[in-house]
Amino acid sequence: MYLLLILLSSLRMEVEPPNLFPYRGIYIYPFAAVKFQEYLPYIRNSEINCVIVDFKSAEGYVTYDSNVPLAKQMGAELPIIKLENLIRICKEEGLRLVGRVVVFQDPIMAKYANGKYSIKGQDKKIWVDGHGLHWVDPCNNEVQKYIISIATDLAKRGVDEIQFDYIRFPSSTGDFKPYIVRCKSKRDVIANFLSEAYKVLKPYGIQISGDVYGCVLWIPTLQQEGQSLEAMSPFLDVICPMLYPSHFASSHSSNPRERDYNLIYGSVKRGVNLAGECKFVPYIQGFDYKTQGGFGPEYIANQIRAVQNSPAWGYIIWHAASKYESLWALMNSDKMMAGRKKPTTLEGKIMEVLEGEVKLFLSSQGGDVEFEELENGIVKVKLLDGCLRSPLEYQFYLKWVEARIKEKFQEVKEVKGI
C-alpha cells in the first residue's frame, strides 16, 4: 500500500538523502528565544531540526502571553516570547517547536496564597530544598490542573510538542531537610499526572515527551523522586533521559571518550530493553563541566555518534545559557558531519518530514513506515501492516500526513493513498 505525494516540481532526487533522526535538537532558554533570529543562520547551516523552548520555566515563570487565568493572578506571567511569531518562524524554517513545561519545581506558585500549593516541611511551613528552591505539591490536584492548562493552551495555539520536565518529587541533594508527603505512592502520583495530561492533550494531535533522570534507565524506579520508567512510559510518546557524562560517576579510564560513548550507548540500549520499545531521545552535554579529556566539537560529536549507533530516535543538546559555539563548529566540520547537512532541495526537505514527523507519529501508533523512492516528483511511501488496523485508521493516517506536509510546503499539490 502506497502514498503518492504529487509535487508541482518535477525535479529528480539525484542523491539519496541521509537517514536522519526525527529529533536533532537544541535547548533555547527564554531570553535566548527572544533573539531567536540570531540563531537561524547557524541552524540553517546545521542538521538541527527542532528547538526546545521554555514556556514555563524552572523559576515558575510563564514566558508567553497565556490564556491561563491563574498564571496571571499569581503574577507568574513574564511574556517575553511572542508565541505566534516563534511558531510562524519555526514553521517557515521547517523546525519542530517543542514547548518545555517545568512541572513541580515552581517557586512562584509555591509561595502564592500563603503556600497553599507548596510542599510543606515538618514544621508545616513552606518547604525549601537543599539548594534553596521551592516546590509545589505533586499530590495537589489543583497544581496538576494548572500545569495541564498551560500545556493545553500551548497545544491549542500550535506548538508541535509538549515536553514536561521536573516530573518528580524533590531529590535528597544539598542541605536536604525532610518534607511531608501527602500521598501513599509517589510513583502513582507521577504516573497519574501523566495519564491525565495524556488524556487531555492527545485530542489536539500533539506529541508528549518527558525528561527523566538518566539513571532511570538503570534503576527503573527512583523511590525518592517517584520516577518509574514502567509507570511513566505508557503516557509519553518520547522519553528524554538526561545522559550528561559529567553527571555520572567518573572513572579512571585511559580513554574518556570511550567511557562517555559507552555511557550514552549503553544507557539507551538498557532503556529500550526495560521499556520494551524504542522511544528515547536523550539530552546530551553541550556545556563544559567535568568533561574528561576536554570540551569542544569532538566532545559533542562523540556523544552524537553514541546516539547514532544506539536505537534512539535522536538527541537534544543542552546548554543552560544556549551557547552553542562548539556545536556550530562541529556542524561546519566536513570531517565530523560529512553527508549530514540539512537538505536544501524541496524533495530532500519533504523526505526529511516523512522520515521524521510522519515516521514518529506512525511508530507511536504501533506501526512503521518505509521509504521506497522519489521519481518524477512523486514520493512513494510504504506503510507497514502494523499501523493499518482498519481502512478508517488508514484514512486517518493519510489525512494526518497530508495536513503535516501541506502545512510546511505550499508547493505540495495533492496527497493520495492507494
Legacy VTK file of the C-alpha trace (Angstrom):
# vtk DataFile Version 3.0
C-alpha trace
ASCII
DATASET POLYDATA
POINTS 418 float
0.000 0.000 0.000
1.452 3.357 -1.004
1.036 7.049 -0.504
1.666 9.051 -3.675
2.869 12.542 -2.896
2.439 14.622 -6.079
4.527 17.786 -6.223
4.355 20.751 -8.541
8.099 20.372 -9.020
9.246 17.601 -11.348
12.888 17.642 -10.232
14.528 14.293 -9.561
16.455 13.413 -6.455
19.918 12.516 -7.709
21.442 11.616 -4.369
19.691 9.568 -1.707
19.160 11.778 1.356
20.940 10.728 4.559
18.981 8.750 7.118
18.387 11.494 9.674
16.837 11.255 13.120
13.357 12.615 13.824
14.995 14.629 16.644
18.184 16.650 16.261
17.515 19.385 18.757
18.901 22.153 20.890
17.523 23.759 24.034
16.830 27.508 23.835
16.259 29.294 27.132
13.602 32.050 27.188
15.833 35.118 26.904
17.695 33.471 24.042
14.379 32.630 22.353
13.613 36.367 22.304
16.636 36.684 19.988
15.819 33.526 18.066
16.526 35.175 14.704
20.204 35.301 15.699
20.309 31.504 15.870
18.768 30.923 12.459
21.917 31.340 10.308
23.663 28.693 12.428
20.664 26.354 12.482
20.257 26.616 8.700
23.853 25.516 8.266
23.449 22.502 10.534
21.411 19.331 10.846
19.343 20.756 13.726
15.623 20.273 13.041
13.939 21.041 16.367
14.205 23.543 19.198
13.093 23.132 22.799
11.916 26.389 24.379
10.831 27.117 27.965
7.222 28.258 28.110
7.065 27.520 31.838
10.480 27.822 33.423
12.095 26.275 36.490
11.669 29.660 38.176
7.899 29.374 37.754
7.569 31.982 35.026
5.138 31.535 32.134
7.187 33.131 29.394
4.466 33.988 26.883
1.080 35.756 26.960
-1.015 32.816 28.104
-4.752 32.250 28.328
-4.403 30.722 31.808
-6.099 32.974 34.422
-4.227 31.536 37.414
-0.865 32.365 35.840
-1.943 35.993 35.622
-3.404 36.020 39.145
-0.167 34.700 40.657
1.988 37.162 38.735
3.708 34.233 37.058
3.471 35.657 33.558
6.656 37.117 32.106
5.540 37.343 28.455
8.908 37.929 26.803
8.299 35.407 23.990
5.871 36.293 21.223
4.423 32.821 20.818
2.691 33.246 17.462
5.797 34.813 15.937
8.002 31.984 17.158
5.557 29.359 15.850
5.464 31.106 12.471
9.253 31.281 12.189
9.659 27.623 13.117
7.101 26.572 10.511
8.793 28.687 7.850
12.159 27.171 8.725
10.863 23.601 8.915
11.743 23.360 12.620
9.837 21.355 15.193
8.880 23.597 18.135
8.879 21.727 21.443
7.411 23.558 24.436
9.228 22.733 27.659
6.947 22.940 30.685
8.590 22.608 34.097
6.134 20.813 36.348
6.692 20.582 40.094
9.588 22.964 40.756
7.787 26.288 40.874
8.838 28.978 43.395
6.101 31.394 42.309
3.197 29.019 42.791
4.739 27.528 45.938
4.826 30.928 47.676
1.441 32.103 46.369
-1.591 32.319 48.713
0.381 31.616 51.873
1.849 28.469 50.383
-1.432 26.611 49.816
0.094 24.795 46.815
3.559 24.146 48.232
5.274 21.114 49.652
5.385 21.568 53.432
8.249 20.871 55.763
7.957 19.005 59.044
7.246 22.388 60.659
4.182 22.815 58.345
5.828 25.821 56.679
6.712 26.250 53.000
9.482 23.746 52.334
12.790 24.734 50.719
15.055 22.132 49.130
18.779 21.710 49.669
19.563 24.333 47.044
17.146 26.958 48.371
14.419 26.226 45.807
10.659 25.857 46.309
8.427 23.081 45.003
4.692 22.698 44.600
2.968 19.608 45.964
2.643 16.918 43.249
-0.239 15.385 45.245
-2.317 18.562 44.862
-4.917 18.218 42.077
-5.090 21.988 41.580
-1.370 22.068 40.919
-1.713 19.329 38.321
-4.637 21.107 36.632
-2.603 24.327 36.431
0.258 22.574 34.659
-2.069 20.803 32.238
-3.929 24.045 31.498
-0.673 25.675 30.354
0.195 22.660 28.200
-3.312 22.701 26.702
-3.058 26.399 25.900
0.207 25.767 24.041
-1.263 22.791 22.188
-4.274 24.814 21.045
-2.071 27.598 19.759
0.157 25.457 17.563
3.189 24.207 19.473
4.239 20.860 17.960
5.070 19.053 21.178
4.842 19.442 24.949
7.882 18.347 26.915
7.355 18.033 30.670
10.384 18.446 32.929
10.810 18.098 36.697
8.088 15.453 36.646
9.098 14.283 40.074
9.320 14.875 43.774
12.459 16.646 45.066
15.711 14.721 45.366
17.798 14.412 48.518
20.540 16.834 47.494
22.416 19.661 49.145
21.344 20.660 52.661
18.285 18.422 52.492
15.531 18.517 55.106
12.580 16.093 55.165
9.205 17.185 53.820
5.652 15.978 54.283
4.305 13.619 51.628
0.505 13.694 51.473
0.026 10.697 49.194
0.684 6.986 49.583
2.696 6.365 46.431
4.953 8.903 44.729
5.226 6.578 41.753
1.453 6.526 41.280
1.127 10.309 41.646
3.642 10.941 38.857
2.077 8.293 36.600
-1.457 9.561 37.250
-0.434 13.128 36.413
0.994 11.976 33.080
-2.067 9.837 32.427
-4.377 12.835 32.882
-2.143 15.086 30.788
-2.055 12.474 28.024
-5.847 12.163 28.049
-6.349 15.932 27.825
-3.626 16.732 25.278
-3.780 13.891 22.753
-7.061 15.061 21.135
-5.085 18.083 19.887
-2.833 15.779 17.874
0.230 16.797 19.832
3.255 14.723 20.857
4.024 14.443 24.582
7.541 13.956 25.870
9.063 13.869 29.331
12.506 14.477 30.795
13.774 11.909 33.284
16.944 11.271 35.210
19.443 9.248 33.195
19.753 6.723 35.997
16.098 5.717 35.453
17.406 3.646 32.564
19.471 1.666 35.071
17.342 1.887 38.218
13.798 1.550 36.817
12.093 3.180 39.824
13.509 6.074 41.827
11.702 5.880 45.149
12.682 9.350 46.365
11.593 11.122 43.163
8.740 8.805 42.119
10.077 8.416 38.579
9.413 4.949 37.158
10.149 4.009 33.565
7.469 1.332 33.613
4.797 3.613 35.086
5.591 6.728 33.016
6.302 5.151 29.645
2.675 4.447 28.568
1.840 8.152 28.764
4.872 9.550 26.949
5.366 9.447 23.198
9.019 10.286 23.735
11.263 9.791 26.781
14.207 12.177 27.192
16.762 10.831 29.692
19.457 13.290 30.751
22.639 11.442 29.795
25.261 14.088 30.501
28.574 12.249 31.048
29.510 14.814 33.703
26.583 13.732 35.869
27.542 10.077 36.076
30.180 8.569 38.336
33.634 9.343 36.983
36.041 6.606 36.041
39.776 6.413 35.573
39.509 5.201 32.002
42.563 5.863 29.880
40.121 6.800 27.107
37.445 9.157 28.472
35.811 9.404 25.042
35.211 5.660 25.135
33.738 5.976 28.630
31.356 8.757 27.521
30.367 6.864 24.370
29.634 3.650 26.272
27.650 5.523 28.914
25.238 7.001 26.356
25.078 3.987 24.050
24.642 1.520 26.924
22.028 3.637 28.681
19.790 3.858 25.614
20.133 0.133 24.936
19.258 -0.593 28.549
16.243 1.744 28.416
14.868 0.065 25.306
15.179 -3.326 26.971
13.320 -2.084 30.051
10.597 -0.157 28.210
10.069 -2.869 25.611
10.150 -0.329 22.780
12.274 2.423 21.353
11.141 5.975 22.022
14.207 7.557 23.589
15.684 10.936 22.692
18.458 11.610 25.202
19.673 15.003 26.301
23.433 15.126 25.733
26.019 17.529 27.074
26.706 20.792 25.277
28.418 22.521 28.210
31.894 22.368 29.744
31.609 20.720 33.142
33.680 17.780 34.319
34.452 16.961 30.709
37.280 14.467 30.920
39.626 14.930 28.006
38.484 18.484 27.322
35.357 20.089 25.878
34.848 21.074 22.262
33.340 19.927 18.956
34.780 16.429 19.275
33.249 16.031 22.739
29.784 16.691 21.288
30.483 14.602 18.180
31.418 11.611 20.322
28.054 11.765 22.095
26.166 12.133 18.818
27.962 9.070 17.436
26.883 7.098 20.502
23.274 8.128 19.907
23.522 7.334 16.181
24.714 3.815 16.919
22.088 3.200 19.588
18.371 2.558 18.956
17.492 6.151 19.939
15.230 8.479 17.939
17.715 11.307 18.104
19.311 13.720 20.532
18.813 17.099 22.198
21.862 19.155 23.144
21.647 21.067 26.419
23.412 24.269 27.337
21.611 26.214 30.068
22.594 29.560 28.532
22.073 28.271 24.964
25.668 28.986 23.891
26.494 26.539 21.115
29.766 27.722 19.606
31.275 24.232 19.823
28.173 22.715 18.231
28.223 25.156 15.317
31.924 24.428 14.807
31.067 20.732 14.710
28.236 21.222 12.245
30.604 23.113 9.934
33.179 20.344 10.066
33.006 18.122 6.978
35.153 15.580 8.775
32.699 15.265 11.661
29.360 15.602 9.890
30.053 14.592 6.299
26.810 13.948 4.462
24.611 15.078 7.344
23.829 18.679 6.451
20.196 19.714 6.353
18.730 19.059 2.893
18.159 22.191 0.857
16.109 20.842 -2.055
12.351 20.603 -1.814
12.486 16.845 -2.259
15.092 16.486 0.459
13.062 18.547 2.923
9.904 16.567 2.231
11.735 13.280 2.659
13.026 14.587 5.978
9.490 15.357 7.129
8.425 11.855 6.136
11.392 10.280 7.894
10.895 12.456 10.929
7.432 13.565 11.948
5.415 11.030 9.953
7.542 8.079 10.996
7.459 9.280 14.596
3.675 9.543 14.543
3.085 6.166 12.908
5.518 4.359 15.179
3.796 5.886 18.201
0.627 4.218 16.914
2.280 0.806 16.782
3.290 0.777 13.118
6.124 1.896 10.904
6.850 3.345 7.507
9.337 2.527 4.751
10.557 4.929 2.096
10.615 3.486 -1.386
11.678 6.110 -3.916
11.310 9.607 -5.291
10.779 9.675 -9.036
9.456 12.404 -11.314
8.330 14.437 -8.340
6.457 11.516 -6.743
7.425 10.234 -3.305
6.345 6.673 -2.620
5.924 5.630 0.977
5.024 2.135 2.081
3.045 1.815 5.297
3.744 -1.442 7.081
0.826 -3.614 8.164
1.343 -2.899 11.853
-0.208 0.547 11.573
-3.038 -0.390 9.204
-5.541 -1.914 11.585
-8.530 -0.781 9.531
-9.372 1.290 6.433
-10.690 4.004 8.738
-7.376 4.227 10.573
-5.519 4.305 7.257
-7.592 7.277 6.139
-6.867 8.981 9.443
-3.113 8.481 8.953
-3.359 9.705 5.376
-5.156 12.894 6.374
-2.601 13.496 9.109
0.281 13.057 6.657
-1.350 15.402 4.171
-2.001 18.081 6.787
1.551 17.987 8.136
3.215 18.176 4.737
0.914 20.833 3.296
1.433 22.890 6.420
5.170 23.003 5.765
5.297 23.018 1.966
2.942 25.181 -0.064
4.325 23.563 -3.237
2.549 20.299 -2.452
-0.440 19.914 -4.739
-2.021 16.696 -3.541
-1.535 13.630 -1.347
-3.122 10.396 -2.415
-3.351 6.961 -0.830
-3.649 3.825 -2.950
LINES 1 419
418 0 1 2 3 4 5 6 7 8 9 10 11 12 13 14 15 16 17 18 19 20 21 22 23 24 25 26 27 28 29 30 31 32 33 34 35 36 37 38 39 40 41 42 43 44 45 46 47 48 49 50 51 52 53 54 55 56 57 58 59 60 61 62 63 64 65 66 67 68 69 70 71 72 73 74 75 76 77 78 79 80 81 82 83 84 85 86 87 88 89 90 91 92 93 94 95 96 97 98 99 100 101 102 103 104 105 106 107 108 109 110 111 112 113 114 115 116 117 118 119 120 121 122 123 124 125 126 127 128 129 130 131 132 133 134 135 136 137 138 139 140 141 142 143 144 145 146 147 148 149 150 151 152 153 154 155 156 157 158 159 160 161 162 163 164 165 166 167 168 169 170 171 172 173 174 175 176 177 178 179 180 181 182 183 184 185 186 187 188 189 190 191 192 193 194 195 196 197 198 199 200 201 202 203 204 205 206 207 208 209 210 211 212 213 214 215 216 217 218 219 220 221 222 223 224 225 226 227 228 229 230 231 232 233 234 235 236 237 238 239 240 241 242 243 244 245 246 247 248 249 250 251 252 253 254 255 256 257 258 259 260 261 262 263 264 265 266 267 268 269 270 271 272 273 274 275 276 277 278 279 280 281 282 283 284 285 286 287 288 289 290 291 292 293 294 295 296 297 298 299 300 301 302 303 304 305 306 307 308 309 310 311 312 313 314 315 316 317 318 319 320 321 322 323 324 325 326 327 328 329 330 331 332 333 334 335 336 337 338 339 340 341 342 343 344 345 346 347 348 349 350 351 352 353 354 355 356 357 358 359 360 361 362 363 364 365 366 367 368 369 370 371 372 373 374 375 376 377 378 379 380 381 382 383 384 385 386 387 388 389 390 391 392 393 394 395 396 397 398 399 400 401 402 403 404 405 406 407 408 409 410 411 412 413 414 415 416 417
